[in-house]
Amino acid sequence: MRDRRTRHVEIDGFDVHDGSDCYVIAEIGHNHQGSLEQAKKMFDAAKECGANAVKLQKRDNRSLYTREYFNRPYDNEVSFGATYGEHREALELGRDEYFELQRHSRELGLAFFATAFDFASADFLAELDVPAFKIASGDLTNTPLLRYVGELGKPVIFSTGGGTLDDVRRAYDTLTDVNPQVIVLQCTAGYPAAWEELDLRVITTYRELFPDAVVGFSSHDNGIAMPVAAFVLGGRVVEKHFTLNRALKGTDHAFSLEPQGLRKMVRDLRRARLALGDGTKTMYPSEAAPILKMAKKIVAARDLSAGHVLRAEDLALKSPGDGLPPYELERLVGRTLRHPVAEEMSLTFELLEELVPELMEEALSGSSDDR
């Protein structure tokens, strides 16, 4: 049996492995809407809900986008600026705000890191000394960034949305060439993703393909059940988008979990680990009374006299199960009673004479008469 800690990654003191609780990342992204105070409130709520980590997204917008894309008009109901660049800059938290959020997360005992969308952002997060890095699905094929972040020496979590299995292998090989601390997340980059597009069995595929890797699930669906299904399949990291109010302005709020949903999801994930057990079939004290009431024992079907040779029709199976279990029935047939037995009296081997094989054969065939 495989050592449950063979595949493991430690993030800020939490050892993630096959036998551990699920590591839950509350993906805040830019749902803080560019507000430091809103981000702090979200950190507080995530901690109260039981999340292990909170995650933002860090972009160096002017170097990340082409000038044409940065300056294109962005006039819609979720826009925070006249151009896409202005919109992104309005949502981006700066250096001082990140350091303040790091201080706040440490006070809460909550891991805090971010997705690095570019080299400059990776450098900044390294300076911040985050406990892990996230690589988004959009950079699954960005081997230069993957290698660069991997060489920073911290655990790297990468999502695999929108990619092929070859893309995933390439990304994994690129990272593990320089860093063994890699977590692979099954992800579908729809916002939200349709149920039939989640492909949770890919978690099993990744576990087989990458036997030393921790595998998880970046959940872009609208509910709380699929992360539990992912955990049962072997996913030990779940990333879920988080908001304080799904009606807030922004593209991600509508499919994010509010605190009540995140709290329930964490609760169910913790219960799932306990419920899975260790694969050993166990009889528990809590089962004793119900099983006694429901199980059957072997009793006399009618009054029987001493010297009677038992036949199958002389025996009945009735509850409660406080006597010989039904699987002993064939061992009783053909045996002779030492004492009279009343109807519904429990049968025991102490009531019987030693076995006579010829009588047992007759009783089983139904040809034996009372003696």
ABEGO torsion letter per residue (X at the ends): XBBAAABBBBBGGBBBBAABBBBBBBBAEAAAGGBAAAAAAAAAAAAAAGBABBBBBBBBAAAABBAAAAABBBBBAABABABAAAAAAAABBBAAAAAAAAAAAAAAGBBBBBBBABAAAAAAAAAAGBABBBBBAAAAABAAAAAAAAAAGBBBBBBABGBBAAAAAAAAAAAAAABABBBBBBBBABOBBBAAAAGAAAAAAAAAABAABBBBBBBABABAAAAAAAAAAGBABBBBBBBABAABBEAAAAABBBAAAAAAAAAAAAAAAAAAEAGBBBBBAAAAAAAAAABBBBBBABBBBBGBBBBAAABBBBOBBABBBAAAAAAABGBBBABBBBBGBBBBAAABBBBBAAAAAAAAAGABBBX
